Amino acid sequence: MSGHDPIAKLEAALKKFWNDYGRTNTVNALHTEIVIEPKFFLNGKLNPEVEDLLISVYLSHTTIDDVKKGKISLRDGVLTVKDQRGKPVAEVRKVSMIQEFTSRLGL
């Protein structure tokens, strides 16, 4: 893949993100070290484990003001993340992720 290939750049960025947030697993043997990383795309879609990490990190950086401004909404047990224009970009249905978000912000 070329250095100008957008998919290669995206995969490199996702790899760095994965490493930065501590999800990399390393297997150490006597004379070898193996780093285990996920496939970032499966059947043309983002790996669900990577997707969950992206959303989790995004939510960990949000504030109550983001909720007040409508960037994030919670309705009927679904947490919706919206872009700058208010268009939904992600829906979170994982109860544990929603509970962590709401308890952190006191909602």
C-alpha positions, 0 to 999 in steps of 0.5 A: 500500500502506498503512503498516500493511500487513505485506507493505509493512513486510516489503518495506521491511525487506528493502530496508533490509537489502539496502542495509545489506549492500551489495548495491545496484547504482547506475548513474550517467549524466550527469543520472540515477542509477538504483538497481537493486534486486531484486524481493523476492518472486517468485511468492509466494516470497522471491527466492532471491538475497535468501534467500541474503543473509539466510542468509549474514548470519545465519551470519556472526553465529553462534558455535560455541555456536550449533552446540553448542546445536543452533541449527545442524546440519551433516549429510550436506552440509546445513546446517540452521538451526533456530528457538528451538523446534528446528524447521528454518527453512532448509536450506543446500546451497550448498557455498561457503556451507557451507565458509565457515561451517565454516572460520570456526568451525573445524568 
